[in-house]
Amino acid sequence: MPAIYHYKHVVKKNEIDGQNHVNNLVYLKWMQSAATEHSTAQGWGSDRYKEEGAGWVVKSHFIEYLTSTFENDEIVVKTWISELEKASSTRKYKMVRLSDNKTLAIAITNWAYISLEHRVPRRTPDSLREAFVVVTEDQEP
């Protein structure tokens, strides 16, 4: 059960914008992919959420871009849960280029756990809460 999940990716040509670096919206895609893979690795993939009749929706994103990312860069998106409340969670991200270990961006997403039928907040089940380790600030990468 990895407390800090590592999503590895090689930057593709179609992720590059008119300024010849990764488009800002692509970082959101990487964050989504990293969060989804982390959840799946913890036993909470899309089928499990459907069975529960619930899932996560984004309340807010914060991204700080620190340096540019380019085609063929090998990156890792490190992600972890920093807070897990009764119907919400906070997930953090650190995106790093592997060739020089430079931090490309840091980000935070605030998620709400909702009923898929009624689209209202729902309490996270104990089995979901037990599947994730909450990483404290002193444990962050």
N, CA, C and O atoms as a DFTB+ gen file, in Angstrom:
564 C
 N C O
     1  1       0.849      -1.172       0.000
     2  2       0.000       0.000       0.000
     3  2       0.896       1.237       0.000
     4  3       1.348       1.667       1.061
     5  1       1.161       1.821      -1.187
     6  2       2.060       2.982      -1.224
     7  2       1.386       4.251      -0.707
     8  3       0.368       4.682      -1.249
     9  1       1.949       4.841       0.329
    10  2       1.407       6.105       0.836
    11  2       1.623       7.211      -0.188
    12  3       0.766       8.073      -0.384
    13  1       2.792       7.171      -0.840
    14  2       3.110       8.137      -1.892
    15  2       3.208       7.354      -3.194
    16  3       4.078       6.497      -3.349
    17  1       2.322       7.652      -4.118
    18  2       2.235       6.930      -5.378
    19  2       3.067       7.650      -6.435
    20  3       3.082       8.879      -6.495
    21  1       3.764       6.868      -7.274
    22  2       4.590       7.421      -8.346
    23  2       3.985       7.056      -9.698
    24  3       3.949       5.887     -10.084
    25  1       3.514       8.075     -10.406
    26  2       2.962       7.918     -11.751
    27  2       4.027       8.393     -12.733
    28  3       4.352       9.580     -12.782
    29  1       4.568       7.461     -13.515
    30  2       5.630       7.812     -14.463
    31  2       5.044       8.042     -15.846
    32  3       4.069       7.406     -16.246
    33  1       5.672       8.980     -16.572
    34  2       5.144       9.372     -17.877
    35  2       6.272       9.964     -18.728
    36  3       7.173      10.624     -18.210
    37  1       6.208       9.720     -20.026
    38  2       7.109      10.365     -20.984
    39  2       6.271      11.363     -21.770
    40  3       5.239      11.006     -22.338
    41  1       6.716      12.609     -21.802
    42  2       5.961      13.678     -22.456
    43  2       5.861      13.412     -23.957
    44  3       6.858      13.162     -24.634
    45  1       4.635      13.473     -24.449
    46  2       4.352      13.204     -25.864
    47  2       4.248      14.509     -26.652
    48  3       4.026      15.583     -26.094
    49  1       4.416      14.379     -27.961
    50  2       4.355      15.537     -28.856
    51  2       3.017      16.269     -28.742
    52  3       2.978      17.499     -28.767
    53  1       1.922      15.515     -28.616
    54  2       0.602      16.156     -28.561
    55  2       0.339      16.876     -27.233
    56  3      -0.716      17.491     -27.074
    57  1       1.259      16.815     -26.292
    58  2       1.118      17.530     -25.020
    59  2       1.834      18.890     -25.053
    60  3       1.794      19.646     -24.082
    61  1       2.477      19.183     -26.165
    62  2       3.253      20.411     -26.320
    63  2       2.375      21.495     -26.946
    64  3       1.593      21.221     -27.856
    65  1       2.510      22.727     -26.453
    66  2       1.702      23.828     -26.976
    67  2       2.507      24.707     -27.929
    68  3       3.617      24.346     -28.321
    69  1       1.959      25.846     -28.299
    70  2       2.587      26.758     -29.247
    71  2       3.864      27.403     -28.743
    72  3       4.602      28.002     -29.525
    73  1       4.137      27.292     -27.452
    74  2       5.372      27.831     -26.879
    75  2       6.436      26.742     -26.728
    76  3       7.474      26.947     -26.099
    77  1       6.152      25.577     -27.322
    78  2       7.077      24.438     -27.337
    79  2       7.377      23.851     -25.960
    80  3       8.454      23.299     -25.734
    81  1       6.435      23.973     -25.058
    82  2       6.535      23.266     -23.774
    83  2       5.176      22.672     -23.453
    84  3       4.202      22.918     -24.165
    85  1       5.107      21.886     -22.379
    86  2       3.853      21.219     -22.024
    87  2       2.778      22.248     -21.718
    88  3       3.002      23.196     -20.966
    89  1       1.614      22.048     -22.309
    90  2       0.457      22.902     -22.075
    91  2      -0.009      22.761     -20.634
    92  3       0.005      21.667     -20.071
    93  1      -0.420      23.872     -20.047
    94  2      -0.825      23.872     -18.635
    95  2      -1.934      22.869     -18.331
    96  3      -1.934      22.259     -17.261
    97  1      -2.871      22.689     -19.249
    98  2      -3.976      21.761     -18.999
    99  2      -3.512      20.309     -18.916
   100  3      -4.183      19.471     -18.315
   101  1      -2.369      20.018     -19.518
   102  2      -1.842      18.657     -19.486
   103  2      -1.463      18.258     -18.056
   104  3      -1.606      17.097     -17.673
   105  1      -0.988      19.208     -17.286
   106  2      -0.642      18.912     -15.893
   107  2      -1.871      18.394     -15.142
   108  3      -1.766      17.471     -14.334
   109  1      -3.033      18.992     -15.410
   110  2      -4.279      18.514     -14.790
   111  2      -4.562      17.071     -15.193
   112  3      -4.985      16.264     -14.366
   113  1      -4.331      16.751     -16.443
   114  2      -4.538      15.380     -16.924
   115  2      -3.612      14.419     -16.177
   116  3      -4.033      13.343     -15.753
   117  1      -2.361      14.815     -16.023
   118  2      -1.418      13.962     -15.283
   119  2      -1.865      13.782     -13.837
   120  3      -1.776      12.684     -13.286
   121  1      -2.344      14.855     -13.228
   122  2      -2.815      14.770     -11.848
   123  2      -3.990      13.796     -11.741
   124  3      -4.042      12.973     -10.827
   125  1      -4.923      13.898     -12.672
   126  2      -6.078      12.993     -12.688
   127  2      -5.624      11.546     -12.854
   128  3      -6.101      10.656     -12.150
   129  1      -4.700      11.314     -13.786
   130  2      -4.207       9.959     -14.027
   131  2      -3.495       9.405     -12.796
   132  3      -3.685       8.246     -12.427
   133  1      -2.677      10.241     -12.168
   134  2      -1.950       9.799     -10.973
   135  2      -2.917       9.457      -9.842
   136  3      -2.751       8.442      -9.166
   137  1      -3.923      10.303      -9.639
   138  2      -4.909      10.060      -8.573
   139  2      -5.695       8.785      -8.839
   140  3      -5.922       7.985      -7.931
   141  1      -6.109       8.600     -10.090
   142  2      -6.883       7.415     -10.458
   143  2      -6.056       6.146     -10.282
   144  3      -6.541       5.156      -9.735
   145  1      -4.813       6.175     -10.742
   146  2      -3.947       4.994     -10.590
   147  2      -3.662       4.701      -9.124
   148  3      -3.636       3.540      -8.718
   149  1      -3.448       5.742      -8.328
   150  2      -3.198       5.533      -6.901
   151  2      -4.410       4.877      -6.246
   152  3      -4.272       3.921      -5.482
   153  1      -5.588       5.395      -6.548
   154  2      -6.808       4.831      -5.981
   155  2      -6.984       3.370      -6.401
   156  3      -7.330       2.520      -5.581
   157  1      -6.746       3.088      -7.672
   158  2      -6.863       1.717      -8.174
   159  2      -5.868       0.798      -7.472
   160  3      -6.208      -0.330      -7.116
   161  1      -4.641       1.276      -7.272
   162  2      -3.614       0.482      -6.583
   163  2      -4.017       0.161      -5.149
   164  3      -3.570      -0.834      -4.578
   165  1      -4.866       1.011      -4.570
   166  2      -5.324       0.796      -3.204
   167  2      -6.604      -0.035      -3.155
   168  3      -7.190      -0.216      -2.088
   169  1      -7.040      -0.545      -4.322
   170  2      -8.230      -1.381      -4.358
   171  2      -9.508      -0.610      -4.619
   172  3     -10.603      -1.154      -4.472
   173  1      -9.382       0.654      -5.005
   174  2     -10.539       1.503      -5.256
   175  2     -10.501       2.024      -6.682
   176  3     -10.266       3.210      -6.914
   177  1     -10.735       1.125      -7.639
   178  2     -10.841       1.491      -9.045
   179  2     -12.260       1.906      -9.383
   180  3     -13.123       1.929      -8.505
   181  1     -12.510       2.230     -10.627
   182  2     -13.825       2.757     -11.037
   183  2     -14.957       1.779     -10.752
   184  3     -16.052       2.201     -10.382
   185  1     -14.715       0.478     -10.916
   186  2     -15.775      -0.501     -10.648
   187  2     -16.176      -0.501      -9.175
   188  3     -17.354      -0.620      -8.838
   189  1     -15.186      -0.367      -8.315
   190  2     -15.478      -0.359      -6.873
   191  2     -16.322       0.856      -6.499
   192  3     -17.270       0.741      -5.722
   193  1     -15.979       2.013      -7.048
   194  2     -16.771       3.212      -6.769
   195  2     -18.193       3.061      -7.300
   196  3     -19.145       3.485      -6.644
   197  1     -18.348       2.461      -8.482
   198  2     -19.692       2.235      -9.038
   199  2     -20.502       1.329      -8.122
   200  3     -21.688       1.569      -7.892
   201  1     -19.859       0.283      -7.598
   202  2     -20.543      -0.618      -6.660
   203  2     -21.008       0.147      -5.421
   204  3     -22.087      -0.118      -4.892
   205  1     -20.196       1.089      -4.965
   206  2     -20.535       1.897      -3.787
   207  2     -21.597       2.942      -4.106
   208  3     -22.264       3.459      -3.211
   209  1     -21.747       3.250      -5.412
   210  2     -22.691       4.304      -5.803
   211  2     -22.197       5.684      -5.433
   212  3     -22.986       6.603      -5.214
   213  1     -20.875       5.823      -5.363
   214  2     -20.281       7.093      -4.945
   215  2     -18.949       7.295      -5.659
   216  3     -18.416       6.379      -6.286
   217  1     -18.430       8.497      -5.552
   218  2     -17.138       8.791      -6.163
   219  2     -16.673      10.184      -5.785
   220  3     -17.356      10.928      -5.081
   221  1     -15.492      10.509      -6.275
   222  2     -14.860      11.792      -5.969
   223  2     -15.093      12.799      -7.087
   224  3     -15.025      12.449      -8.265
   225  1     -15.365      14.043      -6.723
   226  2     -15.410      15.158      -7.669
   227  2     -14.507      16.267      -7.144
   228  3     -14.318      16.418      -5.937
   229  1     -13.958      17.032      -8.068
   230  2     -13.036      18.104      -7.703
   231  2     -13.800      19.314      -7.174
   232  3     -14.764      19.773      -7.787
   233  1     -13.356      19.819      -6.031
   234  2     -13.868      21.085      -5.503
   235  2     -12.957      22.230      -5.929
   236  3     -13.436      23.313      -6.264
   237  1     -11.641      21.993      -5.916
   238  2     -10.700      23.040      -6.330
   239  2      -9.344      22.434      -6.651
   240  3      -8.974      21.370      -6.154
   241  1      -8.608      23.159      -7.510
   242  2      -7.226      22.815      -7.854
   243  2      -6.350      24.028      -7.581
   244  3      -6.779      25.169      -7.758
   245  1      -5.144      23.779      -7.157
   246  2      -4.107      24.807      -7.101
   247  2      -2.870      24.198      -7.738
   248  3      -2.441      23.110      -7.353
   249  1      -2.292      24.896      -8.715
   250  2      -1.063      24.424      -9.356
   251  2      -0.071      25.576      -9.397
   252  3      -0.408      26.687      -9.805
   253  1       1.148      25.300      -8.972
   254  2       2.234      26.263      -9.118
   255  2       3.249      25.665     -10.077
   256  3       3.869      24.642      -9.787
   257  1       3.411      26.320     -11.227
   258  2       4.356      25.863     -12.252
   259  2       5.724      26.451     -11.938
   260  3       5.865      27.665     -11.791
   261  1       6.722      25.597     -11.837
   262  2       8.044      26.053     -11.399
   263  2       9.071      26.122     -12.530
   264  3       9.955      26.979     -12.511
   265  1       8.960      25.230     -13.508
   266  2       9.851      25.258     -14.660
   267  2       9.172      24.532     -15.815
   268  3       8.237      23.760     -15.605
   269  1       9.635      24.775     -17.012
   270  2       9.004      24.190     -18.194
   271  2       9.339      22.711     -18.355
   272  3      10.363      22.219     -17.882
   273  1       8.432      22.029     -19.040
   274  2       8.568      20.606     -19.342
   275  2       8.459      20.458     -20.854
   276  3       7.668      21.153     -21.492
   277  1       9.258      19.547     -21.434
   278  2       9.375      19.460     -22.884
   279  2       9.126      18.046     -23.393
   280  3       9.122      17.083     -22.626
   281  1       8.919      17.943     -24.700
   282  2       8.707      16.653     -25.347
   283  2       9.846      15.696     -25.001
   284  3      11.017      16.076     -24.970
   285  1       9.473      14.465     -24.747
   286  2      10.364      13.356     -24.403
   287  2      10.927      13.407     -22.983
   288  3      11.659      12.502     -22.584
   289  1      10.599      14.446     -22.215
   290  2      11.021      14.447     -20.813
   291  2      10.365      13.269     -20.107
   292  3       9.176      13.006     -20.288
   293  1      11.139      12.576     -19.315
   294  2      10.594      11.527     -18.451
   295  2      10.285      12.184     -17.119
   296  3      11.154      12.785     -16.487
   297  1       9.028      12.060     -16.703
   298  2       8.613      12.709     -15.461
   299  2       7.991      11.685     -14.515
   300  3       7.603      10.588     -14.917
   301  1       7.911      12.072     -13.268
   302  2       7.147      11.307     -12.292
   303  2       6.250      12.290     -11.549
   304  3       6.685      13.355     -11.113
   305  1       4.995      11.904     -11.420
   306  2       4.045      12.665     -10.606
   307  2       3.911      11.900      -9.300
   308  3       3.359      10.800      -9.266
   309  1       4.414      12.484      -8.241
   310  2       4.270      11.884      -6.913
   311  2       2.984      12.435      -6.315
   312  3       2.760      13.645      -6.326
   313  1       2.148      11.562      -5.801
   314  2       0.879      12.017      -5.235
   315  2       0.575      11.276      -3.944
   316  3       0.961      10.122      -3.758
   317  1      -0.124      11.969      -3.062
   318  2      -0.459      11.396      -1.766
   319  2      -1.671      12.131      -1.181
   320  3      -2.017      13.237      -1.596
   321  1      -2.286      11.484      -0.221
   322  2      -3.410      12.066       0.508
   323  2      -2.838      12.781       1.736
   324  3      -2.129      12.177       2.541
   325  1      -3.154      14.072       1.871
   326  2      -2.676      14.820       3.033
   327  2      -3.766      15.018       4.085
   328  3      -3.474      15.270       5.254
   329  1      -5.033      14.902       3.655
   330  2      -6.164      14.967       4.589
   331  2      -7.257      14.052       4.057
   332  3      -7.497      13.986       2.851
   333  1      -7.909      13.357       4.961
   334  2      -9.042      12.512       4.589
   335  2     -10.117      12.710       5.650
   336  3     -10.054      12.152       6.746
   337  1     -11.100      13.520       5.288
   338  2     -12.178      13.874       6.198
   339  2     -13.382      12.971       5.943
   340  3     -13.302      12.045       5.136
   341  1     -14.500      13.238       6.628
   342  2     -15.651      12.347       6.514
   343  2     -16.288      12.342       5.123
   344  3     -16.872      11.333       4.731
   345  1     -16.191      13.449       4.359
   346  2     -16.773      13.480       3.015
   347  2     -15.882      14.245       2.027
   348  3     -16.350      14.696       0.982
   349  1     -14.600      14.386       2.368
   350  2     -13.684      15.112       1.494
   351  2     -12.256      14.638       1.721
   352  3     -11.950      13.954       2.697
   353  1     -11.398      15.022       0.789
   354  2      -9.973      14.730       0.967
   355  2      -9.155      15.792       0.251
   356  3      -9.636      16.484      -0.647
   357  1      -7.920      15.896       0.675
   358  2      -6.957      16.767       0.020
   359  2      -5.833      15.882      -0.486
   360  3      -5.249      15.095       0.260
   361  1      -5.543      16.029      -1.772
   362  2      -4.479      15.256      -2.416
   363  2      -3.428      16.233      -2.904
   364  3      -3.751      17.254      -3.512
   365  1      -2.163      15.916      -2.633
   366  2      -1.056      16.753      -3.086
   367  2      -0.278      16.034      -4.185
   368  3      -0.326      14.812      -4.319
   369  1       0.442      16.844      -4.965
   370  2       1.220      16.337      -6.091
   371  2       2.548      17.078      -6.164
   372  3       2.642      18.266      -5.853
   373  1       3.561      16.348      -6.581
   374  2       4.861      16.948      -6.888
   375  2       5.323      16.320      -8.193
   376  3       5.522      15.107      -8.266
   377  1       5.494      17.149      -9.230
   378  2       5.894      16.658     -10.548
   379  2       7.377      16.944     -10.754
   380  3       7.830      18.081     -10.619
   381  1       8.128      15.888     -11.083
   382  2       9.582      15.976     -11.146
   383  2      10.084      15.406     -12.471
   384  3       9.614      14.364     -12.926
   385  1      11.058      16.109     -13.094
   386  2      11.734      15.577     -14.283
   387  2      12.837      14.651     -13.791
   388  3      13.652      15.037     -12.954
   389  1      12.860      13.437     -14.309
   390  2      13.794      12.437     -13.807
   391  2      15.247      12.711     -14.193
   392  3      16.150      12.379     -13.425
   393  1      15.499      13.307     -15.362
   394  2      16.876      13.496     -15.827
   395  2      17.692      14.421     -14.932
   396  3      18.897      14.218     -14.781
   397  1      17.064      15.432     -14.336
   398  2      17.799      16.372     -13.493
   399  2      17.180      16.561     -12.109
   400  3      17.645      17.378     -11.315
   401  1      16.119      15.789     -11.830
   402  2      15.430      15.825     -10.536
   403  2      14.845      17.204     -10.211
   404  3      14.656      17.544      -9.043
   405  1      14.559      17.994     -11.253
   406  2      13.957      19.317     -11.041
   407  2      12.462      19.168     -10.780
   408  3      11.775      18.394     -11.446
   409  1      11.976      19.920      -9.806
   410  2      10.547      19.972      -9.559
   411  2       9.919      20.883     -10.602
   412  3      10.275      22.055     -10.719
   413  1       8.984      20.328     -11.355
   414  2       8.323      21.049     -12.444
   415  2       7.124      21.833     -11.948
   416  3       6.881      22.961     -12.377
   417  1       6.383      21.229     -11.048
   418  2       5.179      21.862     -10.513
   419  2       4.804      21.173      -9.215
   420  3       5.156      20.019      -8.971
   421  1       4.082      21.911      -8.394
   422  2       3.461      21.339      -7.201
   423  2       1.984      21.679      -7.281
   424  3       1.603      22.694      -7.863
   425  1       1.159      20.834      -6.697
   426  2      -0.277      21.047      -6.831
   427  2      -1.039      20.438      -5.664
   428  3      -0.543      19.569      -4.947
   429  1      -2.254      20.926      -5.504
   430  2      -3.171      20.425      -4.481
   431  2      -4.561      20.357      -5.110
   432  3      -4.983      21.279      -5.807
   433  1      -5.257      19.267      -4.860
   434  2      -6.652      19.152      -5.271
   435  2      -7.490      18.846      -4.038
   436  3      -7.161      17.962      -3.247
   437  1      -8.571      19.588      -3.891
   438  2      -9.552      19.304      -2.853
   439  2     -10.700      18.556      -3.501
   440  3     -11.302      19.029      -4.465
   441  1     -10.999      17.377      -2.959
   442  2     -12.011      16.485      -3.514
   443  2     -13.192      16.377      -2.566
   444  3     -13.033      16.458      -1.348
   445  1     -14.375      16.194      -3.131
   446  2     -15.580      15.904      -2.348
   447  2     -16.051      14.503      -2.727
   448  3     -16.062      14.144      -3.904
   449  1     -16.435      13.727      -1.742
   450  2     -16.977      12.385      -1.964
   451  2     -18.487      12.528      -2.048
   452  3     -19.121      13.027      -1.117
   453  1     -19.068      12.087      -3.168
   454  2     -20.502      12.308      -3.377
   455  2     -21.222      11.026      -3.789
   456  3     -20.619      10.074      -4.284
   457  1     -22.512      11.042      -3.568
   458  2     -23.401      10.009      -4.097
   459  2     -23.519      10.232      -5.597
   460  3     -23.768      11.354      -6.037
   461  1     -23.344       9.177      -6.388
   462  2     -23.457       9.320      -7.837
   463  2     -24.903       9.531      -8.274
   464  3     -25.151      10.149      -9.309
   465  1     -25.848       9.029      -7.503
   466  2     -27.255       9.177      -7.868
   467  2     -27.778      10.578      -7.581
   468  3     -28.426      11.189      -8.431
   469  1     -27.499      11.080      -6.396
   470  2     -28.089      12.354      -5.979
   471  2     -27.118      13.536      -6.078
   472  3     -27.525      14.688      -5.926
   473  1     -25.846      13.254      -6.329
   474  2     -24.826      14.301      -6.492
   475  2     -24.684      15.185      -5.258
   476  3     -24.467      16.391      -5.372
   477  1     -24.807      14.582      -4.084
   478  2     -24.654      15.301      -2.816
   479  2     -23.539      14.628      -2.014
   480  3     -23.242      13.453      -2.230
   481  1     -22.918      15.371      -1.086
   482  2     -21.856      14.778      -0.278
   483  2     -22.311      13.512       0.425
   484  3     -23.464      13.379       0.835
   485  1     -21.375      12.593       0.551
   486  2     -21.645      11.310       1.198
   487  2     -20.449      10.959       2.082
   488  3     -19.307      11.263       1.740
   489  1     -20.710      10.339       3.178
   490  2     -19.644       9.936       4.105
   491  2     -18.780       8.862       3.451
   492  3     -19.301       7.921       2.852
   493  1     -17.467       9.001       3.565
   494  2     -16.559       7.986       3.024
   495  2     -16.658       6.728       3.884
   496  3     -16.609       6.815       5.111
   497  1     -16.798       5.567       3.258
   498  2     -16.882       4.332       4.048
   499  2     -15.551       4.030       4.733
   500  3     -14.486       4.427       4.260
   501  1     -15.636       3.324       5.850
   502  2     -14.423       2.962       6.588
   503  2     -13.437       2.203       5.708
   504  3     -12.228       2.407       5.811
   505  1     -13.949       1.327       4.842
   506  2     -13.053       0.541       3.981
   507  2     -12.254       1.435       3.036
   508  3     -11.120       1.100       2.695
   509  1     -12.809       2.543       2.613
   510  2     -12.086       3.495       1.768
   511  2     -11.052       4.231       2.597
   512  3      -9.906       4.385       2.177
   513  1     -11.449       4.679       3.755
   514  2     -10.523       5.430       4.631
   515  2      -9.340       4.553       5.041
   516  3      -8.216       5.040       5.158
   517  1      -9.590       3.278       5.255
   518  2      -8.527       2.361       5.672
   519  2      -7.573       1.998       4.537
   520  3      -6.470       1.511       4.785
   521  1      -7.994       2.233       3.291
   522  2      -7.173       1.875       2.138
   523  2      -6.040       2.869       1.892
   524  3      -5.086       2.549       1.182
   525  1      -6.128       4.056       2.462
   526  2      -5.140       5.104       2.204
   527  2      -4.423       5.511       3.475
   528  3      -5.010       5.558       4.556
   529  1      -3.143       5.805       3.324
   530  2      -2.345       6.343       4.403
   531  2      -2.338       7.859       4.234
   532  3      -2.051       8.361       3.148
   533  1      -2.647       8.578       5.285
   534  2      -2.553      10.041       5.250
   535  2      -1.102      10.420       5.515
   536  3      -0.519      10.031       6.527
   537  1      -0.531      11.187       4.589
   538  2       0.877      11.596       4.670
   539  2       0.939      12.975       5.316
   540  3       0.329      13.926       4.827
   541  1       1.670      13.074       6.401
   542  2       1.814      14.359       7.093
   543  2       2.894      15.202       6.390
   544  3       3.694      14.680       5.614
   545  1       2.902      16.495       6.674
   546  2       3.847      17.396       6.010
   547  2       5.288      16.948       6.170
   548  3       6.073      17.055       5.228
   549  1       5.649      16.451       7.340
   550  2       7.037      16.028       7.552
   551  2       7.385      14.740       6.801
   552  3       8.556      14.365       6.747
   553  1       6.405      14.064       6.228
   554  2       6.631      12.843       5.449
   555  2       6.578      13.102       3.939
   556  3       6.852      12.196       3.151
   557  1       6.235      14.313       3.531
   558  2       6.076      14.628       2.114
   559  2       7.414      14.583       1.376
   560  3       8.462      14.883       1.948
   561  1       7.359      14.204       0.098
   562  2       8.606      14.164      -0.681
   563  2       9.123      15.571      -0.995
   564  3      10.160      15.718      -1.641
